[in-house]
């Protein structure tokens, strides 16, 4: 089992983003997770770290490699949040 650090993103209050992550082999299964940290917001003394990850579509390219689309939603109403995206890769 390998864990890949895919990177991080900052999401605005009540905002969302999506990522297209590619380059996996055809025989690999991938599960994504996020580690969330509170960001900042005007007048927010105790910012929340609250986000939702949805693993969406899976794609197979003509060369046999795989790609995945994930969606992240910041559930904190008044402050941004920072999400760190991790991928757990298993080979079949």
QUIURVEN-V295938 format. One record per run of one state. SS is the DSSP state (~ for helix, > for strand, _ for the rest). FROM is the first residue (numbers start at 1). TO is the last residue. If there is no record, write none. Layout:
ss:SS from:FROM to:TO
ss:SS from:FROM to:TO
This chain:
ss:_ from:1 to:1
ss:> from:2 to:11
ss:_ from:12 to:15
ss:> from:16 to:24
ss:_ from:25 to:27
ss:> from:28 to:38
ss:_ from:39 to:50
ss:> from:51 to:60
ss:_ from:61 to:65
ss:> from:66 to:74
ss:_ from:75 to:80
ss:> from:81 to:91
ss:_ from:92 to:92
